Amino acid sequence: MKSTIIQTEEKIAASLAPEKMNWFRQQMVSWGNQNRRDFPWRKTSDPYAILVAEFLLQKTDAETVVPIYETFLSRYPTLKSLTTAKIEDIGILLNPLGLFFRAERLHQSACIICDRDRGKIPNTEKQLLELPGIGKYTARAICSQAFSQPLAVLDTNVARILERFFGLQGERVKSRCKILWQAAEKVAPGIEVGNWNLTLLDFGALVCTAKNPRCTECPLSQKCRFFTKVWE
């Protein structure tokens, strides 16, 4: 077992060579500056608005979330207004997004924040993880977008990019894969990690897609392990 672990760590280290990581960052930052998508929750640093957005975005396409997000904030513009709302009414509003438990957990989190944190959205990953419905990805997304903290995120899009470009092999459940989390943290730049996270999410949604990836148009193809393997 120990030998297997060492071999795995050595493979990761070899895959994430400094030169390759630096080149990857340069290409992604350049792509992101020109191609990051424009969504309403990306135009604010209001922690409450970002908390709501991240709840709504869980396992849901961003374009689908936009109109419901805007309606939600017009109906519940503050954390206090959300705590006084009926869970049934929240559920009706969020019904088109699926995940029936989302409304209850969002309401529960709002109430806990009002009681425990005096109405201020927690600004640490640890505190956010104590709220119902918030996992590691959501907590880090809130920290990086609302509080400009240098915390990398990992979802299926980011995992796919890292696996393909660096030749890594994560576990079946990507969100719990320590290897991919370590890679995401190591590859992330030291500054503007919020924008970096959004860039990777968008790149995975627009270029490095799960099906029919746009490899011939990809700025990473020159050094991508996946591209080399497919086109060799």
N, C-alpha and C positions, 0 to 999 in steps of 0.2 A: 504493500500500500504506500509506504513512504517513498519508494522508488518511483511509483506512478505519479505522486504529487510533485516530486522534484522535476520529473520529465515535463509535466504539464506547465510548471512555473517557468522552466527553461524555454519551452515552446512559446509561451506568452511573451517573455522577454525578447526572444528573437523576432517575433512577429511585430512587436511594437518598438522597432529600432528608432532611435531619436531622429535620424534623418528622414525616415518615412513618415513619422508623426508630424514633423515640422512641415513637410511638403503637403500632407493631408490638411493641416490647419490652414495653410496659405490658400489652398484651392477652395476649401469650404468657406473661409471668410470672404474671399473674392466673390464666390457664387452667391453667398447670402446677401452681400451688399447690393446686389443687383436683382435678386429674385425672391427674397423673403416675402411671404404673403401678408396681406393687409386685413386684419380682423379687428373689431372694436375693442376687444380686451387687450390688444397689443398697443393701444393708444393711451393707456392709463397705467398709473403706478398705484392706484387705490387698492389697498389690500383686500377690502371687501369685494370689490368688483372682480378681482383676480381669483379670489377664493370661489366665488360663484362660478366663474368661467371654468375653472379647473374641475369642479364637480360636474358641470354639464358636459365637459369634454371627455369624461371617462368612457372609454369604449364607444365613442360617438364621433362621427365625421364632423369636422369643424364647420363646413358650410351649412350643415343641418342645424348646428347650434346657434348660428348668428341671430336669426329672427326671435328665437325663444329667449336667448340671452338678453336681447334688447327689451323684450316685453317683460321679462323677469325683473330687470333693474328699474323699469318704469313703474312696476307694480310694488316692488319691494326695494326702494332706493337705499335703505340703510339696514344695518344688521338688526337694529331694534324692531324695525317694521317686519322683518322676516320672523323674528321670534314670536310676534303676536299673531302671525298668520296661521290659518288652519292647515294642517298637513294635507287634508283632502284637497284643498284649493291649490296647494303647491303641486300635488300629484297630478291634478288635471292639467295644469300648465306644462308640466314636464313629461306628460304621457307620450308625446310623439318621439321622445328620445329613448324610450324603453327603460330598462332597469328600474322596476317599480319601487325598489327600496331607496332610490336616490333621494327622493323628496324627504323621506323620513330622516335619513342620515344628515342631510343638509340642514334640516330644521333642528335636529339634535345638536349638531355642531355649533350652530348659531346660539342656541340657548346656553351651551357650556361656555362659550366664549364670553357671553354677557355676564354669566354668573362667576366664572373662574377668573377671567382675564379683564373684567370691567369693560367689556365691549371692544377691546383692542385685539385685532387679529394677531395670534402668536407669530413671532418672527424667528422662531428656531425650529429646526427639523424635529427635534425631540418633542416639543410641545404640540406641534401639528400632528405628529403620529399618534398622539393620545386621543385625537378626535375621531368619532365614528366616520367611516367612509373615506379616510385619508390614509393612503399607503406611502411608501417611500418615494415613488415617482411624483405623486401629487404634492407631497410636502416639499420636495425639492423644487418643483416647478413654482410653487408659491414663493418660496424663499428667494429664488433667482429672479423672478419677474417682479415681485412686489417690494423686495428688500435689497435687490442687487447683490445677493450673496453668491460667491463663486462655487455653486453646487451643480454638478453635472446631473443629467437625467438619463434614464434608460427606458425606452418603450420598444415596441416591436419594430418601429421604423429605425430607431437608432441602432438597435441590436443587429438588424439586417445589414446596415451600412458597415458596421464594425466587422461583422463576420465575413462579409464579402470582400471588403477592401484589404483587411489584415490577415485573412485566411484563418480566422478563429472559429472554433466550434463550441457554441454555447449549449446549455442544457435545453430541454424541451420547453420549460417555462422560463422564457427569457427574463421576465421581471424579477426572478429570484436567482438568477445565475451570477454567482460571485465573480466568475471570470470576466463576464461582460461588464459588470458594474466596475470592476477594477480597470478595465480597458477604457470605459467611458470617462472615468475620473482622470486617468493618466493622459488621455488624448486631449481633454479640454484645455483651452488656453487659460492663462492666469487672470485675464481681464475680460470684461464684457461677456461673462459666461451665460447671462440671460439671452443675449442675442445669439450666442453660439448654440444654445439648446434649441432655439426656434429655427435656426438654420438647418440643423440636422433633422428636425421634425419635418420641415418643408422639403428638404432634399429627398428624404425617404418617401414622402407622399407624391412628389412630382417627377423624380428622376430614378432613384434606386427603389423602384416599386416592387412589390412582392411578385406580381405577374407582369410579364413583358417589360422588364426594365429598359430604360432608354440608354443602353450601354454605349452605343455609337456616338451619342451626343454628350456623354458624361465627362466632366472635367477630371474625373479620377481614373479614367480608363487606362491611362499610361502606366500606372503602377498598381492597378487593382488586381488582386489574386483571382477574383471571380471572373473578370473580363479575360484575363490571360488563359484561364482554364477553359472557358467556353469557346474562345476564338482561336485557340492554338491548333 
